[in-house]
Amino acid sequence: MADKISFELVSPERLLLSEEADMVTLPGAEGDMGVMAGHMPLVTTLRPGVIDVKGGSQSDRRYFVLRGFAEVNPTKLTVLAEEAIPMAQVDAAVLDQRIRDAEEDILQAKTEGIRAKAVETANSLKAMRAGL
């Protein structure tokens, strides 16, 4: 049996997932990255996207995250997400409203940094919507 990595997904409201996994794919700030047991230690920010958990105790799982941080060491991965939603619970109508809200945020942005964050969020939500 291959080594597994301990994975915890935490949102501001609660601990969403705590289990051993074969591999977890994260939407890192510099691109998607796979994390397995033995990974080098690092801390990274997350962009909006999907966390894919492979080989967990309850089969494979997917979660949409709206930014956050990930801390990796050789035996454990912890994700602190600004918001995390199981993909199985993503509702198309709610997603459409969030896209409209993000587009409004783009138009109302007072600084380029705020605008860039809103554009990133809108693009990620649109990509997720296309994948439903």
C-alpha positions in Angstrom: 0.0 0.0 0.0 1.3 3.4 -1.0 1.9 6.0 1.7 -1.0 8.4 2.2 -1.0 12.0 3.3 -3.1 13.4 6.1 -5.4 16.1 4.6 -7.6 18.6 6.4 -9.8 21.2 4.7 -10.9 24.0 7.0 -13.3 26.8 6.2 -14.1 29.7 8.6 -17.3 27.9 9.7 -16.0 24.4 10.3 -13.7 21.5 9.5 -15.0 20.1 6.2 -12.8 17.1 5.7 -10.1 15.3 7.6 -8.8 12.0 6.1 -5.9 10.2 4.6 -5.6 10.5 0.8 -3.3 9.2 -1.9 -3.1 12.6 -3.6 -4.6 16.0 -3.4 -4.6 18.5 -6.3 -4.7 22.2 -5.3 -5.4 25.3 -7.3 -2.2 27.0 -6.3 -1.5 30.7 -7.0 1.1 29.7 -9.6 -0.9 26.8 -11.0 -2.4 23.5 -10.1 -0.2 21.3 -7.9 -0.4 17.7 -6.7 0.5 16.8 -3.2 1.4 13.3 -2.0 3.1 11.9 1.0 6.7 12.9 1.1 6.1 16.3 -0.5 8.6 19.0 0.4 7.4 21.5 3.0 5.8 24.7 1.6 3.1 27.3 2.2 1.2 28.7 -0.7 -1.8 30.8 -1.4 -4.7 29.3 -3.3 -6.7 30.9 -6.2 -10.4 30.2 -6.7 -10.7 26.6 -8.1 -11.3 23.0 -7.3 -9.5 20.8 -4.8 -9.5 17.2 -6.0 -9.0 14.5 -3.3 -8.0 11.1 -4.6 -7.9 7.8 -2.7 -9.7 9.0 0.4 -11.6 6.7 2.7 -14.9 7.9 1.2 -13.9 7.7 -2.5 -12.7 10.6 -4.5 -14.0 14.1 -3.5 -14.0 17.5 -5.1 -14.4 20.9 -3.4 -14.6 24.4 -4.8 -12.5 26.9 -2.9 -12.6 30.7 -3.1 -9.0 31.5 -2.2 -7.1 30.4 0.9 -3.8 29.0 2.0 -2.2 25.6 2.0 0.5 24.3 4.3 2.3 21.2 3.2 4.8 19.0 5.0 5.9 15.4 4.1 3.0 13.8 6.2 0.3 16.4 6.3 -1.6 19.0 4.1 -3.8 21.6 5.7 -5.9 23.9 3.6 -7.4 27.0 5.2 -10.0 28.1 2.7 -11.8 31.5 2.6 -14.8 29.5 1.4 -15.2 25.8 0.5 -18.2 24.0 -1.0 -18.4 20.3 -1.9 -18.9 20.2 -5.7 -21.8 17.8 -5.2 -23.6 20.7 -3.5 -22.9 23.4 -6.1 -26.2 24.8 -7.3 -26.2 26.3 -10.9 -28.7 29.1 -10.0 -26.6 30.1 -7.0 -23.5 30.0 -9.1 -25.1 32.2 -11.7 -25.9 34.8 -9.1 -22.4 34.7 -7.7 -21.1 35.3 -11.2 -23.3 38.4 -11.6 -22.2 39.6 -8.2 -18.5 39.2 -9.1 -19.1 41.1 -12.4 -20.7 44.0 -10.4 -17.6 44.0 -8.1 -15.5 44.4 -11.2 -17.4 47.5 -12.3 -17.4 49.0 -8.8 -13.8 48.3 -7.9 -12.0 51.4 -6.6 -8.4 50.0 -7.0 -6.7 47.9 -9.6 -5.9 45.3 -6.9 -9.6 44.9 -6.0 -10.5 44.8 -9.6 -8.0 42.0 -10.4 -9.3 39.9 -7.5 -12.9 40.3 -8.7 -11.9 39.4 -12.3 -10.1 36.3 -11.0 -13.1 35.3 -9.0 -15.5 35.9 -11.9 -13.4 33.9 -14.3 -13.1 31.0 -11.8 -16.8 30.9 -11.2 -17.5 31.0 -14.9 -15.1 28.1 -15.5 -16.8 26.1 -12.7 -20.2 26.9 -14.2 -19.0 25.6 -17.6 -18.0 22.4 -15.9 -21.3 21.6 -14.4 
